[in-house]
Amino acid sequence: MVKPILLAAAAAISCVSVAQAETLSFTVLGQPAGSGKIAQDKEAPFFEALAQHSGLDVTVQYRPVDVAGIPDSDGLRVLRSGLFDIVSLRGPQVSRDEPTILGLDLVGLNTSFAAGKVHTEAFVDTVDARLQERFNAKLLGVWPAGPQVIFCKPEIGGLADLKGLKVRVGDQSAANFMAGLGATGVPMPFGEVQQALSRGVVDCAITGPASANSAGWPEAATTVLPLALQLAVNGYAINLDTWNKMSPDAQEKLQAAIDGLVSDIWAYSEELYEDAMRCNAGAEPCTQGKKYALKEVPVSEADIATVSAAVSGTSLPVWAKQCNAVYAGCEEEWRAKVGAKLGL
């Protein structure tokens, strides 16, 4: 009777070993293919080689959101549906579905990378809790596309010249800010902007210099006002059902890998901003992008003051009203976690 017992024990051990050999498969919805070098140089290579970066036994199907034919504003709905396991969220666009996300990057809040790190870290847990509750998704990390500046087809000399113009915006906070200047904020998918500028559908548009360079915006614009309104905070989130099926060890490895990617993007975004500003203006050194000949408008102290005052004067009050309407504790949490750092 010894042999059957030994065989049974061996079979049981074999089954345990198989169970422990966790094989994963993720579908990942990425940033638009034409949105710039962060997607091309950091995000896509990372997910395509996720096994190497994480130490997981994992296969990945990575598709840019525009290649998949999905509006970039639908990222949270895609997560909730389970259509993709991991989504590279376009923060400004998906904030229409979850207003707390906009609290990470109100106009005037993150006028530098250093400020952005402090303010996003302070509020990211609130956003994560909301995503888990409303969209069955866990937030894995957030990162900046880069300082959002203003590109215009007509020549402008400062913010005052935007009055009466149509300006493409990425989110409601920017739209409210434009309204305060007497301009009209026009929401528009990133991929449509270059043509809209060229045809005069919009007069100006807001994005990061590197993204504008990659998408050819300087071909349709004449002027750039390098005044940082926001950082365009994006993020990575995973469907909770997918996450909960993973072992604690696999969760830890995936989170560590995403943390590394996010940290890398923060540094790369700053590097790209400086280089793209030079490239767009036709200056040297220009190593990452294509050279253009945009006129770079000097930023006045008055315009800097206008953006700084936007947090308490425009972007916070309007956003808080909208956010409180769907989440009663929204403004209170923001003021305690972020506003306190600003002395509000």
Secondary structure, DSSP 4 states (H G I P E B T S, - for coil): -HHHHHHHHHHHHHHHHHHHS-EEEEEEEES-TTS-HIIIIIIHHHHHTHHHHH--EEEEEEEETTTTT--GGGHHHHHHHTSSSEEEE-HHHHTTT-GGGGGGS-TTT-SSHHHHHHHHHHHHHHHHHHHHHHHSEEEEEEEE----EEEESS--SSGGGGTT-EEEESSHHHHHHHHHTT-EEEE--GGGHHHHHHHTS-SEEEE-HHHHHHHTGGGT-SEEE-------EEEEEEEHHHHHHS-HHHHHHHHHHHHHHHHHHHHHHHHHHHHHHHHHHT-S---SS-----EEPPPPHHHHHHHHHHIIIIIHHHHHHHHHHH-TTHHHHHIIIIIHHHT-
